[in-house]
Amino acid sequence: MQIKCRTYMLKAFTLMELLIVLIIVGILVLLALPNLMPLISKAKSTEAQLQLEHIYTLEKSYFYLHSKYSAEFKDISYEHAKLTTQNGNANYQIEVVEAGNSSFEARATAITDFDGDGVFNVWEIDQDKNLKEITPD
């Protein structure tokens, strides 16, 4: 009894061809990255805006119940997400800077310099829901 074995040639890429493609893709990413940094920074600043609007809503609810604003997160039932430096997801440190009988001010400060220029993004909101970017990144 005789067994015949056939070998087939499969078409494939060589290792050299794959490495050349990876190098070209890497170069294209490096060329595009500086143009994308403002978009990345803008997308991450959305986190600060949403969190500050949430603080505003909680502060208003607290104000309607107690006729004053609170500087404490536990009073308004706000739980700060873990920061990226603490193995969390949050890119902004949120704090209530000022709270009194008729006004409050909350601030979100970036803990990461998104575009590497040494400037950290800062947003603020007040009792009239004036949301403004104090320091652009």
Secondary structure, DSSP 8 states (H G I E B T S, - for coil): --------------HHHHHHHHHHHHHHHHHHHHHHHHHHHHHHHHHHHHHHHHHHHHHHHHHHHHSS--S-HHHHT-----BGGGTSSB-EEEEEEEE-SS-EEEEEEESS-TTSSS---EEEEETT---EEEE--
